C-alpha cells in the first residue's frame, strides 16, 4: 500500500497537500462534510483529525521509488543471500538449544511468581510427563472451577464460596460442606507441599 496526497501524476515526488478521500477497493470515505455522498456499501464517515492523507492500494511497484527499491532488495536477498555454513549437524544444534532452554527454565522455576502451586508438588522441572488426569491437574494448579482462580481473571466477583471461605483446592478437599463425603484432613500451612505430594501418591485420595 502506498500513501500519498495530490494528483496521481505526482507519485515520484509526492507532496502532502490537502486531500479529501480515503480510497480502498470498494470503500470511498469522504473526509470533508461538503463532499457528496457515496454508494450504499460505504460505511459512515469517521471523524479524522488529519485530513491531508490519501491512502490507496497500487497494482504494481513501477513508478514508486520506495517500493521499487524494496522489491529490488528482496530479490537480491533471495538470489545473493549470505551463505551460512553450520559447523554441526542440525540434530546436534537442536539438542544443544533444547539443553540451553531447559537449563534456563530450571534456574528460573524456583524463583518465579507464577506456578507456585505446582512448585509445591514438583520442586524442579523435568521433561518426563507427570501422567496426571485432568482433575488432578486442576487440583494441583488451582485452576477452574475454583473461585479463587476465576476472581483472579475477573470472572467472579468474590474468592469466597457460599460458606464464606476462600474457594480453593484445599478448601474443597478438606472443609467444604459440599464435599463432606470425600473430605480429607486439612494440613498445616508448613506441610502443604508435603500434603499435596502425599495426596497425589495415594491411590485412594486420587480416586476421591
N, C-alpha and C positions, 0 to 999 in steps of 0.2 A: 504494500500500500504506500502511496506517495501523498504527502501533504503539501499543498501549495496554495497560493492565492493569486488572483488576477486571471488573465486570459490563458488558455491552454498553449498558445504560441510562445509563452514566456517560460516554458519549463526549464530551459537550460540555465537561466539566471532568474529564479523566482524572486519576486518582491512581495512582501506581505502588505498589500493594500486591502481596504475593507471589502469583504465579500458577503454574500447573502445566503449561501446554500451549504448544506452538508449532504453529499450525494453518495449513496451506497447501493449498488444494484437496483432494487425495486424501491428503495427509500428516497425521499426527497423532502428534507425538513427545512422549511423557511426559517431564517434567523431574524428577519425583521417583520414586525406586525403588518407593515404595508404591503408585503408580498402576497400574491394571490394564493388561493387555497390549492391544495394538492389533491391527488387521487384519493379514492375511498380507502385504499390499502395503506395510506400514510398514517403513522401514529401521530399523536398530538405533539405539537412543537414544544420542546423543553426550553427552559429559561437559561440560555447560555450567558456566561459572564464575558467571554471573549468572542466577539463576532467577526474576527478578522482571519479565520482559518477555514480553508476549504480542504476536505479530505475525500479522496475517491480512490477506487481500485483502478490499476492500469493493466493493460493487456500484455505488455512486454517491457523489457528493460531498455530498449533502444530509445535514445534521446534523453535519458535521465542519467547524468554523470555518476551520481552516487550509487544508483542501482547497477549500472554497468560495471563500476569498479568492484562492487560486492560480488557480482556474478563472475568476474574475471578471477578474483581471489579464491572463490570457491572451486572453480575449475582447476586452478593452479594447485590447490591443496590436494585434489584428487589425483592429478597426473604427476605432480612433482613433490609429493609428500616426503617428509623425512623418514628414512628407513630406520626402524628401531630393532636392534638385534638383542634378543633375550639370551642371557648367559646361562639360564637354567631352563629345564623343561617346564611346560605350562602347569602340569600337575604338581610339581615341586613348589612353584611360586604360589599356587593356590593353597597348598598345605601350609606354607610359611605364613601367608597372610591370615589364614584361619587361626594359627597359633598366636599371632600377634593380637588379633581381635579378642580371642579367648582370654589371653593374659591380661589385657586391659579391662575386660569385663570382670574378671576375677578380682582385680585390685579395687575396682570401683564399687562392687556389690555390697561389701560390708559397711560402707560409709555413706551410702546414698539415702535420701529422704523417702524414696518410694520403695515399695516391695518389702516393707518391714515385717508384715505378717508372714510372708513366705520365708523371710530370713530366720524367723523363729523356728521353722521346721527344717529348712535347708540352709545351713550356715555358710555353705560355699557353693559355687556354681560348678556344674559338670555337664557333659554332653549326653550322658545316659538318661533317657526319659524316666520319670518317676512312676509312670503307669498308674496314675490316679484316675478315678472315674470323675465324671462331670460334677457330681455332688461333692466329692472330696476336694476338687479344685476350688469350688465356690466356698467351701467351708474354710479352707486354708487362706485363701486370698481375701475373704470377707466381701466379695463382690455380690452381685444380685443373689437373692432378693432382699438383702438386709437394708433397713432404712438408713443406717449409718453410711452406707455406700451411696445410696440414692440421693441423700441430702448433700453429699459432697459435690455432686454434679447438678444440684438444684432441681432434682426430680422428685423431691419430697420436702414438705415444709418442716419436718422435725426428724431428729435422730432417735426419738423415743417411740417405743411401741405403745400399745393400748394400756399397758400396765406401768407406764412412766419410767421405764428403764431403757438404757441405750440398746437399741436393737442391733446386735452383732452376733458373730458365731458363738462366742462363749455364752452369751445370754440365752440364745436359742437352745444350746446343748445342756445348760445347767440349771436355769432358773425360770424360764418362760413357762407359764401355766399351760400354754397351748401345746407344749411338748413334754408334758408330765409323764407320758407313758414310756419315753425312752431317755429320760433325763440322766445326765452323768454328773458325778461330783465336781463341784467348781474348784479350780486350782487357785492357789495364792498367786499374787502378781509376779513374784520372783520365780515361780515354777511354770509360768505359762508356756515357755518354749518347750520344756520337757513334756508338759501335758499334751501339747499338740502332737509331738512325736509319738508318744505312747498311744494316743487315740488312733493315729493312722497305722500304727503297727499292730494294734489289737483287732483281731478279726471280728469279734462281737461288736465292738464300737463302730467299726466301719460299716457293718450291716445296718446299724441303727441310723 
